[in-house]
Amino acid sequence: MTVSHSDVSNAYGLIKNTIIKTESCYSSILSEITGCNVTVKYENKQHTGSFKIRGALNKLLSLGTHEKNNGVIAMSAGNHSQGVAYSSKMLGIKSIIVMPDNTPFDKIRKTSDLGAEVIIHGENLNESEEYVDNLVKKYTYTKIHPFNDELVLAGQGTLALEFLKDHPHIDVLLIPVGGGGLIAGCSLIAKYLNKNIEIIGVETEMFPSLYNLYNDTNHICGGMTLAEGIAVSKIGDIPLSIIKDNVNEVITVSEVSIEEAVSTFLLKDKILSEGAGAAGLAAILQNKDKFKDKNIGIFVCGGNIDSRVLSSILMRDLVRKGQIITLSIAMADKPGQLGAISKLCADEKVNILGVEHSRFALDLSVSSARLEITLETKNQDHAKNIIKKIELLGYSVIVKNTK
């Protein structure tokens, strides 16, 4: 099967009454922050919190009676699993999801709650897929691949179809890239609707699989990333054949930029995004000069982020902004020293979050002690001012957490 723009349109006709036509609009706050005109598609408000249901549903609707009765199977550690489980439950199809053993409990529970049988197998998705293939041979289940499937990627393309029909003025579309299904389907329909639109793929620096192909580089794919939804080391053959003809450029973004994007979405745009879902905004934040004054379209393609990870991102953001600092202060081991620091913090309207006082620091003299104190300040200038005033009291200060 050769995928065309009509396949995306046909997919939309099949799924539009089941999926949510998610909100999209111009974001004045993000435009002000980035220096370009940013229009956002909030696909994090989709069923299961991700675009993945679009492709999964389109694929499942194509199955014959025998295939539906036999059941479907997929490998996934996140959004694809929930998309398949949700669609299967709605259509009355048995679904089995194989997840690697490092999958967070929350994602396992959500997938199971949607009615899927969850099997934990393998240390990574490659090993999970091998197990899926063995079960397909044994039980003749229908495999629902997360990206290397024509009907799946056609379904994903409906995201851009909705978006660009509502916002035809967009000059540049920034699309996160994992296995390639989303960018393949979206670029296909986007180029049909507007041949002059620029399609740019966005990958995390940890998994630059498509970037390597476009730039003839050989950067290693691997490592821990906040954008686990696009942590794929090899682009699917089917989407790649489409991407080559429709994607203008591929760029990578740092983990710091992804963190900043997640935080910016939440604190400024009041929207919850997962790491992969924030890749488009991360690309703008990291390349403001490149996109200055342009009409940019981005997707918040998923909002399923672990609450503990989100908490850590927000705290790290405060550290980067100098609003939370930890100081290591060397002082004489005598009464009144801690009180002097406390009084100074009170006078300067600095909130003390944590204190650790040690007399056993071996790098100091026996008559000295070390105070490690975590402070909440207004901003970096406020932080610099309190450090300077502590030093003026005669103490040696080291800032322990920096950018």
Helices and strands as residue ranges (DSSP letters): H 5-15, E 24-26, H 28-34, E 37-41, G 43-45, G 47-49, H 52-61, H 65-70, E 72-75, H 79-91, E 95-99, H 105-113, E 117-120, H 125-139, E 142-143, H 150-166, E 172-176, H 181-193, E 198-204, H 209-215, G 228-230, H 237-246, E 249-253, H 255-267, G 276-278, H 279-286, H 288-291, E 295-299, H 307-320, E 324-332, H 337-347, E 351-358, E 368-376, H 380-392, E 396-399
